[in-house]
Amino acid sequence: MTETGRETRGTVTIKGVDKEVYRALVSLARFWGKTAGEVATQAFKLYLSIVESLGGALSGLGKALEKAGNTISRMGVQVVSGIGHLELDKATLEKAERPLFLVGIKKLVIKPDVGAELIREKVFGIVDCDVVEVPSGALRVEVLKKCRFVGEVKTYGQGE
């Protein structure tokens, strides 16, 4: 139970799920050592964050979903996921050939040499991460714009 008294997990039945897609999800979950529910939850979070980041409100969901699919196809983002600890510095981001979509990282640390323009240019999104650490200053705002379903954003460098 959560503090609000509502359960966050439970049995959910979804009609009309494509069987091949479901089998692929279950297979992927087994490969990662997770349950189908855990992988489906991560997929839902990812999907919702894409729609939200493209400005899709519930009233325009259909168009936003179409835009999301088209944008991801066009952008050709590089998905980086399932990492326990990742530190991103200026050199790493500059070498990225495509924008990075950072998903399911336990601890993500943005190094102080990274600028706001580089975040705008090279980070498509930060989704379903436990902790994101950012240097104090203006960079924090740019990083926050990229965050969806992040447990905690910490600032370091204050008073150090």
Disulfide bonds with the S-S distance in Angstrom:
none
